[in-house]
Amino acid sequence: MSVFEKERKSMVKKQIYKRGIREEKVLKAFESVPREKFVPEDQKHMAYGDHPLPIGDNQTISQPYIVALMTDALELQKEDKVLELGTGSGYQAAILGEIASEIFSIERIENLASNAKKILRELGYNNIHIKVDDGTLGWEDKSPFDAIMVTAASPNIPDSLTEQLKTGGRMVIPVGDLHSQDLLKVTKTKSGIEKVNLGGCRFVPLKGEKGWS
């Protein structure tokens, strides 16, 4: 077993399982995805640390536990179609791709999208589709989605996204100001949306027409 494999097992046990995430398919996804492939060369030795890491272009790869918390909250099924806003390194997309059927991921920074595509292709993920666009508008021609994951902070819950959720669909989104947010789980019902606050968090801003300018 390599050093990274040992660190990955330890991360799942100490950072994720011990903090209360027990869904087997989520834990298996984290055991399967090589996080070290998604961080810059000079950060690889810290790939499994309990903290976010810079990936360039003023963006970060989130702390493993936050990725796990958001993934767990989506309650994904094998046949689900998922929209992700903010591809970033591609790590979250890979985790989603281990569990759900198809992932559609939008990134506004071309350099990050290109790098994520390359890594995901090398790792054999053919169920993840990435495009460069304004994620706040969603991906209308691929909607409706069973779940939506927003990996950047929004000033509100964009109508453009709730409209692209199926009834019964779930969305996880950080909502607040530029300094701190609440991580919300949003469920679309026949009568509107239900919100559950999963706790405080801090993400980079969600930029776009329905986000921050």
Secondary structure, 3 states (H helix, E strand, C coil): CCHHHHHHHHHHHHHHHHHCCCCHHHHHHHHHCCHHHHCCHHHHHHCCCCCCEEEECCEEECCHHHHHHHHHHCCCCCCCEEEEECCCCCHHHHHHHHHCCEEEEEECCHHHHHHHHHHHHHCCCCCEEEEECCHHHCCHHHCCEEEEEECCEECCCCHHHHCCEEEEEEEEEEEECCCCEEEEEEEEECCEEEEEEEEEECCCECECCCCEC
